[in-house]
Amino acid sequence: MRLPLVFGAAFIVARGPRAALGLPGMLALSEALWVMATALVMATAVRHALRAGAVDRERILAALDAYLLAGLLFGVAYWVLDRTWPGSFGGAKPLGLAQSI
């Protein structure tokens, strides 16, 4: 758990200059640090949930944590992708009845 804490602290440190000075490059760095910290915490939760032994409340909650963190990571990934390439999820216009025949 030390490594996710280090990434989390680095995220907070990287957000400081971004907020104070408005450096745009720090935003990408802080987001990358946040994603790495969240991915490491999710991997730790999965490892705890899937280890050998009896299934108890703590292991079920670890599996739920991993599931929710995976959803959060995918949500952030889609948000970053759409912010990097605007309109990437706009998609094609749906086909009308006359066009689909």
N, C-alpha and C positions, 0 to 999 in steps of 0.2 A: 504494500500500500504506500510505500514511500515515493515511488515513481509518479503515481497519479497526483500525490500531494505536491510534488515538485512542479509538475506541469500546471497544476491549479494555481500555485503561487506565481509561477512565471506568467500565467494568463493575467493575473491581477496586476503584476508589475508592468506588463506590456500595455494594459488598458490605461494606466496612469498617463504616460506621455501622449497617448492617442487623445485622451479627454482634455489634457491641459494644453497641448500644442497643436492638436488637429492634424497629426501626421497620418496620412492615408495608408502608408505601408505598414504601420503598426496594427491596423485593423486585420489585415490578412494574417499577420503573425499571431495575434491574439486568438483569432478563430481557429487557426491550426493547432495551437496549444490546447485550446478548449476541447477540440475534437479528439486529440490524442489522449488527453486525460480521461475523457468520457469513455473512449474505446478501451482503455486499460482498466477502468473500473468495471466496465461491462464484462471484459474477459475474466476478471477476478471473480465476479458474481457467477458467471457460467461455470468456472472451475470449481467454485464452492458448491454450486447446486448439483454438479454431476459427479462429485467424488463418491467413492464407495462408502457404504454404510447405510444406516437406517435413515429413512426420510422423515424429517421432523419439520416443525413450523419454520425454523430458520432457513432450511434448504429450499422450502417452497417459496419463501419470501425472497431468497436470493435469485431464484428462477424468475420470479415476477419482476424483480429489479432489472435483471438482464433483458427481459422482454421489453420493458418500458424504455430502457436506455437505448435499445436497438431502434425502437420507433422514433425516439428523439434524435438519434444520429441520422437516420434516413430523412427526417424532416428538415434538419439543418443542412444536410447535403443537397436536398432539392432547393432549399432557400438560397444557398450559396450559388448553385448552378443557375438558378433563375436570375440572381443578381449579377452574376458574371456575364451571362448571355441573356439579356432581357428578351422576353417573349418566347423562350425555349419551350414553355409548356402551353403556349397559346394553341398549338395544334392546328390541324386543318379544319376547315369548316365542315360541319356534318352534311352528309349527303341528303338531299331532299328526296321525296318520293319519285319525282320525275327523273332525277339523275340516277337513281339506283336501279331502274328497270332496264 
